[in-house]
Amino acid sequence: MKKYEKPYKFVNGIWQLVESMGVHLVEYTDVTGVSDGNGRLLIATSKGDFQADKVLYTTGYETPPVGKRVGANINRSYVIVTKPIAQSPIWHENALIWETKNPYLYLRTTVDNRIIVGGLDEEQAEVPHSDKLIIKRCDQLKKQAQALFPDLPIEIEFSYCATFGDSIDGLPFIGEHPTKKNHYYLLGYGGNGTVCSMLGSKILAELMTGKVHPDAHIVQPKRTSSLIKDGKTVIN
């Protein structure tokens, strides 16, 4: 039997673990700024100010409070989730279907026998403010899925649009800011956040305690200066 990870349960398990180790977690708090002061970092938030020796940014595709996003492309993508399908399996072994063309289309199934259909990526760094546009794009996804499986009763129950980012060289950004001491980053990019979090935790644990990790140079943030040259990709 296949095992499916429940993200909510997974995240709460991590939460409980770090709390048991003495970490204090603050929910629903916006970080409005980070500045240097008297050898420590001053963190301004919506729930008051904090001080820290080091700060780690795990802001995903969003622009971090300190530093500019360089060497990454931000697009937006659309997804629909259908109502449950009575037929099981829906197709052969409910295998993941992913087109290699660009823009691509992908389809996968869920544990409650729905179909997730995604694609129609656009070179826009923000989600559309128009619900009509989202509905239009999601209707296109439905038509594409229906063309592949004309006998399936595909009905949309949920529709989404979200930003998606990838770095120019396909690697994450993990490490210390090139010019701002004690500012660290763990930015996955490319849809591999969970994988990169494991790699990043090991690299950053070494770097933030003054040690050296043999793979840190591969994903260091300062490599972005060598990635962009005359609008072209340059990978050293």
Summary of the structure (lengths in Angstrom):
residues: 236
radius of gyration: 21.1
end to end distance: 44.2
largest distance: 67.9
contacts: 597
relative contact order: 0.14
helix: 26%
strand: 31%
